[in-house]
Amino acid sequence: MSEVEERKPQEPLHERFVQVLELLQRHRLIEESVARQGSDHQDRVDALVQQQHLAELQQTLAELHPADIAYILEALPLDDRLTVWQLVRVENDGEILLEVSDAVRETLIADMDEHEMIAAAKDLDADELADLAPELPRDVVQGLMESLDDQQREQVRSALSYKDDQVGAIMDFEMVTIREDVTLEVVLRYLRRLKELPDQTDKLFVVDVAGLLKGVLPIKRLLVNDPDCMVHEVMATDPVTFSPDEDGSYAAQAFERYDLVSAPVVEKSGRLLGRLTVDEMVDLIREESESEALNRAGLREEEDIFASVWKSLQNRWAWLAINLITAFVASRVIGLFEHSIEKLVALAALMPIVAGIGGNSGNQTITMIVRAMALDQLSTGNSSRLLRKELGVAFINGVIWGGVIGLVAWLLYDSWSLGLVMTAAMTLNLLLAALMGVLIPMTMVRLGRDPALGSSVLITAMTDSGGFFIFLGLATIFLL
Amino acid sequence: MSEVEERKPQEPLHERFVQVLELLQRHRLIEESVARQGSDHQDRVDALVQQQHLAELQQTLAELHPADIAYILEALPLDDRLTVWQLVRVENDGEILLEVSDAVRETLIADMDEHEMIAAAKDLDADELADLAPELPRDVVQGLMESLDDQQREQVRSALSYKDDQVGAIMDFEMVTIREDVTLEVVLRYLRRLKELPDQTDKLFVVDVAGLLKGVLPIKRLLVNDPDCMVHEVMATDPVTFSPDEDGSYAAQAFERYDLVSAPVVEKSGRLLGRLTVDEMVDLIREESESEALNRAGLREEEDIFASVWKSLQNRWAWLAINLITAFVASRVIGLFEHSIEKLVALAALMPIVAGIGGNSGNQTITMIVRAMALDQLSTGNSSRLLRKELGVAFINGVIWGGVIGLVAWLLYDSWSLGLVMTAAMTLNLLLAALMGVLIPMTMVRLGRDPALGSSVLITAMTDSGGFFIFLGLATIFLL
């Protein structure tokens, strides 16, 4: 772990990025001209200039923080990305791999040989190694595991035994533990002997001989209390703790609510296992909000924006296929009423309005509900009250906006009865949208699914088919 | 600021919430029965039981962390919320007001008199007061400002002079500053005299006599280095700093990238103004991802899920109105081809498929691009490459899925030419969706707007009107 405080990395980042891009472009230009000419009379000069550019690029990269290099790698197309990746210092490789997105990491690892992978991974902590392991070849992981000592190997195994989003997979093992029956003076001297403290250390963990957590000693208290005090006099005895099989997002909410920087992870017996830190929680919150946005749009996962067309297709097909089916169903609903449309073709022009407004309104409701669910704000007692409110909003919207569009339809097609049917259909479809907007996410949760998953596609399917059916049905009954 | 570490608040939170709900329900039942009977023969007994329930509720609330009370308040309908709010200890009022969402805060403040407001706000720090001030009545703010000392008043004014999302409005003023020409031993003794350190203190700020920032002393280094070292030997001289007019989300990204816990805010001259802390950044990241989700669905702002129907209508009308206009435009596009639909009514049934798949695919593209923009991954050199990739994906999707649906149309309506038109229209509309999915957010950014704002409504408007026009236009040319 490098000490970020030593540098001032963010200000010149954009500048540096532009600099990297320029150097890459010059590099490409020469490469292309060599490829075009095919001759060798200029080769020597070109090769020299080429080398000079690469050396300059390497120098620029060496001055950058690993997180910044990760950022630049993500923003580069594949060929440029690999050129830069080759120039990065080996000792930074591991940390960069941890920082980049999954999709980009895949492209980087595909470009490394076994030797490079081992060199990149060997300086990582146990929890970091566990993060990387599933994406490395089996032999490499085997080799890395053998190079670890028993305790570390146990830690990697432990981290790998939990699901990605469980606390046990997110926690790290870099904690400072102390005993309760010593003075703060002794603790201070002990810390000095450690030479370095783990990042994000805002508290020390107080354990007994058996490794049971007795409390935590916030660094703040260590600093302001009399050095002659005993640890057990000053420590907090009932701190916020997490268990390794808890959900990571639950822990993130607790970090957010109680403004934590680090917290101990203990198993049921009370034995200290590891710790969670706020930087991991920040990453988790960011990832969650992103995957929610992607899920809602029907993207399976994070996509490298320069992914190949083929990869992108795979990522997008699942929901497109579902959407194709729902669209087909809506089309067949219209098919039922082809006879009516033949008689009154205005219906074809007006029906998308009913479906479209219903979809928009339903999306508003479902977004609200999914959000309240994510924050755990919905209890059984609340939901009927909530449904009543949403239905009320839908009804008023239906009467008012449906009335407006009904008026327009009347003027446009010179038929007040068509206008009335339009208003009635809008109101009914908005009520359907509100009902489904509440029921769909609740059903998803009851089925043990993520309520955000495909919520937009599902609600739109309901309001499309429903809207067409309601409008064309009413029209068939009352107008024909 | 209470010390969270002293309690173990999160585990029993759900339990406590259920407990609060039960007590509230019992309270309501008695209230209702009194209201129903109208008689007074049971009044004395009821009143006693009533009081007992409220006392029990108050006791439960007193044991909860302010952040937990805020959570419970947000999850309660308005009447229950105000009952609970009345029972909360006054000294927690300020902190709870800071924790709840804007919409809920409004309902709580509306229930307080001036005296209560002043009592709630008077123990807050300057930056917290500035957060609350815009929502308090002018007289109350005036009164509070007069009770502050000069320095604090200046801090509140400074915080109020920045926009909500600027660093200057987010920073706090609780920093520990030291001089560079003293030993660590002196620093340690100084800290002990302070009795308490601000939350999230992971570094001390080193300033000169003029208040210019010379560096930062991470607590980690203070603890592991020899107490006889001088501060300037150990401090980091070029730390990550922010300026007060920077964008808060930019700072949040830096916190995330460099795993910061706190960072100094300095003005251009180098003078130290305040500090940013990771807990504020976590809140910011969460808020941003929420407002992005809300914006995309066409909700103006965060909505209290138990808001009145009237409030909800106001929140949702802006985008519903825009959607009504775009739906009307799409309807008029269909109107242009009423003659064609009259001749071949199958067109009416098939056209929503073309529009719907286009909308879904366009939403996938725009979600990707908006995300890449939020991470600052799009440079001018990249965008044409990206457009080419999206067009490639769209073309393949169009040919394959358009082919499938074209085949179905052929079988269903027994017309291979109709099937061909369907496939061609699908492909063209997917290409339009890809083009607009890239161009809309880029144009938004060029106009200085948030690229996520209404992106879903805009792309759907394009793919609806465009899809109807392409499909019905091709059909009119080739089939009739």
Boltz contact constraints between the chains, C-beta under 6 A:
constraints:
  - contact:
      token1: [A, 4]
      token2: [B, 258]
      max_distance: 6.0
  - contact:
      token1: [A, 5]
      token2: [B, 216]
      max_distance: 6.0
  - contact:
      token1: [A, 5]
      token2: [B, 218]
      max_distance: 6.0
  - contact:
      token1: [A, 5]
      token2: [B, 236]
      max_distance: 6.0
  - contact:
      token1: [A, 5]
      token2: [B, 239]
      max_distance: 6.0
  - contact:
      token1: [A, 6]
      token2: [B, 236]
      max_distance: 6.0
  - contact:
      token1: [A, 7]
      token2: [B, 238]
      max_distance: 6.0
  - contact:
      token1: [A, 8]
      token2: [B, 238]
      max_distance: 6.0
  - contact:
      token1: [A, 10]
      token2: [B, 240]
      max_distance: 6.0
  - contact:
      token1: [A, 10]
      token2: [B, 254]
      max_distance: 6.0
  - contact:
      token1: [A, 67]
      token2: [B, 257]
      max_distance: 6.0
  - contact:
      token1: [A, 74]
      token2: [B, 377]
      max_distance: 6.0
  - contact:
      token1: [A, 75]
      token2: [B, 377]
      max_distance: 6.0
  - contact:
      token1: [A, 77]
      token2: [B, 385]
      max_distance: 6.0
  - contact:
      token1: [A, 191]
      token2: [B, 223]
      max_distance: 6.0
  - contact:
      token1: [A, 191]
      token2: [B, 224]
      max_distance: 6.0
  - contact:
      token1: [A, 192]
      token2: [B, 224]
      max_distance: 6.0
  - contact:
      token1: [A, 195]
      token2: [B, 224]
      max_distance: 6.0
  - contact:
      token1: [A, 197]
      token2: [B, 220]
      max_distance: 6.0
  - contact:
      token1: [A, 216]
      token2: [B, 5]
      max_distance: 6.0
  - contact:
      token1: [A, 218]
      token2: [B, 5]
      max_distance: 6.0
  - contact:
      token1: [A, 219]
      token2: [B, 219]
      max_distance: 6.0
  - contact:
      token1: [A, 220]
      token2: [B, 197]
      max_distance: 6.0
  - contact:
      token1: [A, 223]
      token2: [B, 191]
      max_distance: 6.0
  - contact:
      token1: [A, 224]
      token2: [B, 191]
      max_distance: 6.0
  - contact:
      token1: [A, 224]
      token2: [B, 192]
      max_distance: 6.0
  - contact:
      token1: [A, 224]
      token2: [B, 195]
      max_distance: 6.0
  - contact:
      token1: [A, 236]
      token2: [B, 5]
      max_distance: 6.0
  - contact:
      token1: [A, 236]
      token2: [B, 6]
      max_distance: 6.0
  - contact:
      token1: [A, 238]
      token2: [B, 7]
      max_distance: 6.0
  - contact:
      token1: [A, 238]
      token2: [B, 8]
      max_distance: 6.0
  - contact:
      token1: [A, 239]
      token2: [B, 5]
      max_distance: 6.0
  - contact:
      token1: [A, 240]
      token2: [B, 10]
      max_distance: 6.0
  - contact:
      token1: [A, 254]
      token2: [B, 10]
      max_distance: 6.0
  - contact:
      token1: [A, 256]
      token2: [B, 282]
      max_distance: 6.0
  - contact:
      token1: [A, 257]
      token2: [B, 67]
      max_distance: 6.0
  - contact:
      token1: [A, 258]
      token2: [B, 4]
      max_distance: 6.0
  - contact:
      token1: [A, 259]
      token2: [B, 279]
      max_distance: 6.0
  - contact:
      token1: [A, 261]
      token2: [B, 261]
      max_distance: 6.0
  - contact:
      token1: [A, 278]
      token2: [B, 278]
      max_distance: 6.0
  - contact:
      token1: [A, 279]
      token2: [B, 259]
      max_distance: 6.0
  - contact:
      token1: [A, 282]
      token2: [B, 256]
      max_distance: 6.0
  - contact:
      token1: [A, 285]
      token2: [B, 285]
      max_distance: 6.0
  - contact:
      token1: [A, 289]
      token2: [B, 289]
      max_distance: 6.0
  - contact:
      token1: [A, 297]
      token2: [B, 363]
      max_distance: 6.0
  - contact:
      token1: [A, 297]
      token2: [B, 364]
      max_distance: 6.0
  - contact:
      token1: [A, 297]
      token2: [B, 367]
      max_distance: 6.0
  - contact:
      token1: [A, 299]
      token2: [B, 364]
      max_distance: 6.0
  - contact:
      token1: [A, 305]
      token2: [B, 372]
      max_distance: 6.0
  - contact:
      token1: [A, 309]
      token2: [B, 389]
      max_distance: 6.0
  - contact:
      token1: [A, 309]
      token2: [B, 392]
      max_distance: 6.0
  - contact:
      token1: [A, 309]
      token2: [B, 393]
      max_distance: 6.0
  - contact:
      token1: [A, 312]
      token2: [B, 393]
      max_distance: 6.0
  - contact:
      token1: [A, 313]
      token2: [B, 393]
      max_distance: 6.0
  - contact:
      token1: [A, 316]
      token2: [B, 364]
      max_distance: 6.0
  - contact:
      token1: [A, 323]
      token2: [B, 360]
      max_distance: 6.0
  - contact:
      token1: [A, 324]
      token2: [B, 401]
      max_distance: 6.0
  - contact:
      token1: [A, 327]
      token2: [B, 353]
      max_distance: 6.0
  - contact:
      token1: [A, 327]
      token2: [B, 356]
      max_distance: 6.0
  - contact:
      token1: [A, 327]
      token2: [B, 357]
      max_distance: 6.0
  - contact:
      token1: [A, 330]
      token2: [B, 352]
      max_distance: 6.0
  - contact:
      token1: [A, 331]
      token2: [B, 349]
      max_distance: 6.0
  - contact:
      token1: [A, 331]
      token2: [B, 353]
      max_distance: 6.0
  - contact:
      token1: [A, 334]
      token2: [B, 348]
      max_distance: 6.0
  - contact:
      token1: [A, 334]
      token2: [B, 349]
      max_distance: 6.0
  - contact:
      token1: [A, 335]
      token2: [B, 349]
      max_distance: 6.0
  - contact:
      token1: [A, 338]
      token2: [B, 345]
      max_distance: 6.0
  - contact:
      token1: [A, 341]
      token2: [B, 345]
      max_distance: 6.0
  - contact:
      token1: [A, 341]
      token2: [B, 348]
      max_distance: 6.0
  - contact:
      token1: [A, 342]
      token2: [B, 345]
      max_distance: 6.0
  - contact:
      token1: [A, 345]
      token2: [B, 338]
      max_distance: 6.0
  - contact:
      token1: [A, 345]
      token2: [B, 341]
      max_distance: 6.0
  - contact:
      token1: [A, 345]
      token2: [B, 342]
      max_distance: 6.0
  - contact:
      token1: [A, 348]
      token2: [B, 334]
      max_distance: 6.0
  - contact:
      token1: [A, 348]
      token2: [B, 341]
      max_distance: 6.0
  - contact:
      token1: [A, 348]
      token2: [B, 348]
      max_distance: 6.0
  - contact:
      token1: [A, 349]
      token2: [B, 331]
      max_distance: 6.0
  - contact:
      token1: [A, 349]
      token2: [B, 334]
      max_distance: 6.0
  - contact:
      token1: [A, 349]
      token2: [B, 335]
      max_distance: 6.0
  - contact:
      token1: [A, 352]
      token2: [B, 330]
      max_distance: 6.0
  - contact:
      token1: [A, 353]
      token2: [B, 327]
      max_distance: 6.0
  - contact:
      token1: [A, 353]
      token2: [B, 331]
      max_distance: 6.0
  - contact:
      token1: [A, 356]
      token2: [B, 327]
      max_distance: 6.0
  - contact:
      token1: [A, 357]
      token2: [B, 327]
      max_distance: 6.0
  - contact:
      token1: [A, 360]
      token2: [B, 323]
      max_distance: 6.0
  - contact:
      token1: [A, 363]
      token2: [B, 297]
      max_distance: 6.0
  - contact:
      token1: [A, 364]
      token2: [B, 297]
      max_distance: 6.0
  - contact:
      token1: [A, 364]
      token2: [B, 298]
      max_distance: 6.0
  - contact:
      token1: [A, 364]
      token2: [B, 299]
      max_distance: 6.0
  - contact:
      token1: [A, 364]
      token2: [B, 316]
      max_distance: 6.0
  - contact:
      token1: [A, 367]
      token2: [B, 293]
      max_distance: 6.0
  - contact:
      token1: [A, 367]
      token2: [B, 297]
      max_distance: 6.0
  - contact:
      token1: [A, 372]
      token2: [B, 305]
      max_distance: 6.0
  - contact:
      token1: [A, 377]
      token2: [B, 74]
      max_distance: 6.0
  - contact:
      token1: [A, 377]
      token2: [B, 75]
      max_distance: 6.0
  - contact:
      token1: [A, 385]
      token2: [B, 77]
      max_distance: 6.0
  - contact:
      token1: [A, 392]
      token2: [B, 309]
      max_distance: 6.0
  - contact:
      token1: [A, 393]
      token2: [B, 309]
      max_distance: 6.0
  - contact:
      token1: [A, 393]
      token2: [B, 312]
      max_distance: 6.0
  - contact:
      token1: [A, 393]
      token2: [B, 313]
      max_distance: 6.0
  - contact:
      token1: [A, 401]
      token2: [B, 324]
      max_distance: 6.0
